[in-house]
């Protein structure tokens, strides 16, 4: 399966949003919820790293014109 810019954006946006939400939850947790701070930091960091890492994956080279299949003949 080939990668493209749209797929990278689809991975990046939710990963950054969810990662930011977990990091914010870790920053503003207090009371009994503070025991989950480490988990929230780990999940937030992992999600943000995965989204940013997806942007670093190389895109495949475009196929040369002579190797592309001919479109279906029109009637």
PyMOL commands that set and color helices and strands:
alter all, ss='L'
color gray80, all
select helices_A, chain A and resi 5-27+31-56+65-67
alter helices_A, ss='H'
color red, helices_A
deselect
rebuild
show_as cartoon
